[in-house]
Amino acid sequence: MIPLARPTLPKFSSIEKKLKGIFKSGMLTDSKYVGEFEQRCADFLGVENVAAVSSGTAALTLILKCLKLKGEVILPSFTFTSGVNALFWCGLTPVFADINPKTFNIDPASIQKKITKKTAAILATHVFGNPCEIEKIEKIAKKNNLKVIYDAAHAFGSTYKGKSVFCFGDASIVSFTPTKVITTAEGGLAVVKDKNFSRILKLGRNNGDSFNRAEEFLGITARMNEFSAILGIEGLKIFNINLKRRLRIINLYKKELAQVNGVSLQKLEHDSFSVYKDFTILVDEKKFGMSRDDLLQKLLKDKIQTKTYFYPPLHQKITCSKLRKSLLPETENISSRIMSLPLYSHMPEKYVQQVCTLIKKSYVKK
Ligand SMILES: Cc1ncc(COP(=O)(O)O)c(C=O)c1O
């Protein structure tokens, strides 16, 4: 089987000494390696205020809670389910905007149309690591006095106009699950603009400081543990090497698939750099001669694993059935035709040839 994804891990020998150390000391959580990982992430991303937490969803939930938002939050439906889940946990109402069918990112023009008196914030995903139209989003937010949060779960290392995507907005989140370009097994990062906000977040991940009679607010247990932080520290040291390999694989895919009739690829905005958490193709059934779902089955029969990120889109899920109905034609169009191909940073390049050869063979000439 060619798997969809595999974590590209640091050598065990590079983490062994630190692991032995925490076994000896018994300091398994919220200790020096979490602090070190936070500092290294901040340096790497060129930001100041970060808090390492137990997951990307925990980071988002805490940010929403700490911002004390009320009302509606505009987000894409073409994203992972944790976006709406975090909003529901915080008593906020999701309002879906449509996406740009070329970049798969939230469309600023659609955001504009969804703004009401109740809108409190925009929650925009950098889909598959591809930076969204930050300048336009922030202009809309400023004009309407809205907070901006970026779901950068996929985008650790991505840049927009030469700057880390984490330099923008009021806050951003990262996810470090094993399918991401860098992993801590489970884990997440909250990146925030405001220093005081970062202090509150750190209390928030610790139950709002459960040892203090005067708790500032209701937090949750969302600390990162030391094992994860060690994995993250060593993972950061090999990040650039892994990214280079990953981009080589991406370029190979692009070269192989560029001329296939009925297959198109995600586009990046000018001046954007993506770390490509996923490599996705769009299948146009009429031109390709086969539907996305049939191609997926065909690849699976040949032991090639793929995934339909993000299908179904969030507005079609049961959890969202009571929300105000929205017309999201581009989201539905892209979601029904998209497919992620196998990709991980240490993936053998011959796998790309295998996958692409099979895709090309599946093309039905009329
Ligand atoms: C776009 C997006 N946002 C948020 C998350 C949530 O991250 P976590 O699984 O670490 O909670 C994910 C997870 O993959 C994701 O893909």
The ligand as a MOL file (V3000), in Angstrom:
LIG
                    3D

  0  0  0     0  0            999 V3000
M  V30 BEGIN CTAB
M  V30 COUNTS 16 16 0 0 0
M  V30 BEGIN ATOM
M  V30 1 C -7.8350 22.8440 8.9990 0
M  V30 2 C -7.7140 22.1980 10.3460 0
M  V30 3 N -7.9940 22.9270 11.4420 0
M  V30 4 C -7.9110 22.4250 12.6860 0
M  V30 5 C -7.5240 21.1120 12.8890 0
M  V30 6 C -7.5430 20.5760 14.2750 0
M  V30 7 O -6.3130 20.1550 14.7370 0
M  V30 8 P -6.2240 19.0270 15.8900 0
M  V30 9 O -6.5590 17.7210 15.2360 0
M  V30 10 O -4.7880 19.1110 16.3280 0
M  V30 11 O -7.1740 19.3940 16.9500 0
M  V30 12 C -7.2080 20.3100 11.7930 0
M  V30 13 C -6.7630 18.9340 11.9810 0
M  V30 14 O -6.2410 18.2830 11.1250 0
M  V30 15 C -7.3270 20.8550 10.4880 0
M  V30 16 O -7.0890 20.1240 9.3880 0
M  V30 END ATOM
M  V30 BEGIN BOND
M  V30 1 1 1 2
M  V30 2 1 2 3
M  V30 3 2 2 15
M  V30 4 2 3 4
M  V30 5 1 4 5
M  V30 6 1 5 6
M  V30 7 2 5 12
M  V30 8 1 6 7
M  V30 9 1 7 8
M  V30 10 2 8 9
M  V30 11 1 8 10
M  V30 12 1 8 11
M  V30 13 1 12 13
M  V30 14 1 12 15
M  V30 15 2 13 14
M  V30 16 1 15 16
M  V30 END BOND
M  V30 END CTAB
M  END
